[in-house]
Amino acid sequence: MQMTEGGVTAAKGFVAAGIYAGIKKDKKDMAMIYSKVPCVAAGTFTTNIVKAAPVKWDQDVVYHSEKAQAVVANSGVANACTGEEGMRYCRETARTAAELLNISEKEVLVASTGVIGRQLPIDIIKEGVVSMVPLLSESKEAGILAAESIMTTDTIRKEAAVTFELGGRTVTVGGMSKGSGMIHPNMCTMLSFVTTDAAISKEMLQKAQSASVKDTYNMISVDGDTSTNDTALILANGLAGNDEITEEGEDFDTFLKALNMVNTALAKKMAGDGEGATALFEVKVIGAESKEQAVTLSKSVITSNLTKAAIFGHDANWGRILCAMGYSGAEFDPEKVDLYFESAAGKLKIIENGVSTGYSEELATKILSEKEVTAIADIKMGDACATAWGCDLTFDYVKINADYRS
């Protein structure tokens, strides 16, 4: 099992396109993914009570349609808090794509990201769909264009793919995502689209997706805000020719491992590309009594604004980490905690059994000055662990969000 180049077009039978349609001033703003054969689809969605129209549309497709075959996504306008008109525009978008692709409108998933409260410029959206269909391609370049077309405040496109073997057949999972701000998934503004040529039942695909999201997208946070538009979709078309996965077992575990690799790569790229961020901040809690305890502790640290600010300042202010663990709600003995900082510049034990080791501040600063920084907390209660990802909190985060609409 290995990571490979590519994104949503890496798996057999998937094509994509990305264009500038005119929703935004001067950046690509529409993307399409299409499978040459029908797929089973699964998804996870925002837990925010305020759900954007495309989230509601996609939930209906994922939960009630046997098949799906296309995704149409736009950036620039979120189509959230737009009432019945917003839902009608989802249907019009899907219908336009369906007519051109000769499929049912209920086999078309839609997604939007951008400013909340504005109506979609539906004429531009439909013209964009018409423009993209002839451009659909299985090339790596087409996948890149699609990934670029869903970016908002993202500074880099986000793609990942992995190939592996199932029953002697080569299988691929590939995906793209976007997310830089309003990132605190509870399944950002976060969109993720994953494609695979694996043969897997709809039930098992949903089981894999739900399991993977818990350990990947739900373990990242940029700013503590759970978006109205969070959507993570996966389409499987079966073209790899493996025996269909219909139950848990070795093949399912292998597929889930591959899916986790792709989703973890995309999640880390989103966390590291947080608005204004200069560093990816990873927190590992080890020696926990249970997975739940480790998850609670690690997420509490990455969401601590004081800790995030210290990471930005390359300041080994470990008291903020211990403090964030202490108010997380998880029980542990602070007098047994060992804490380490690690990066490409080295690894350093900061505290042992809850007390400073008398470490070198100079070395600590050097370690914390890298673009990827890890804090490892050993609470010495068991064998469970969890990893969460976030980023530092910078001056630019405020600047970006103070004038986001202008």
FENFEN-V736287 format. One record per run of one state. SS is the DSSP state (helix for helix, strand for strand, loop for the rest). FROM is the first residue (numbers start at 1). TO is the last residue. Records with the same first field share a line. If there is no record, write none. Layout:
# FENFEN-V736287
SS: FROM-TO / FROM-TO
This chain:
# FENFEN-V736287
loop: 1-1 / 5-13 / 20-29 / 46-52 / 65-67 / 78-82 / 102-104 / 116-121 / 134-136 / 138-139 / 150-157 / 167-168 / 179-190 / 197-199 / 201-201 / 216-216 / 221-230 / 237-244 / 246-249 / 273-279 / 289-290 / 303-304 / 313-317 / 327-333 / 337-337 / 344-345 / 353-354 / 357-360 / 369-371 / 379-383 / 392-394 / 403-406
strand: 2-4 / 14-19 / 30-45 / 68-77 / 108-115 / 137-137 / 158-166 / 169-178 / 191-196 / 200-200 / 220-220 / 231-236 / 245-245 / 280-288 / 338-343 / 346-352 / 355-356 / 372-378 / 384-391
helix: 53-64 / 83-101 / 105-107 / 122-133 / 140-149 / 202-215 / 217-219 / 250-272 / 291-302 / 305-312 / 318-326 / 334-336 / 361-368 / 395-402
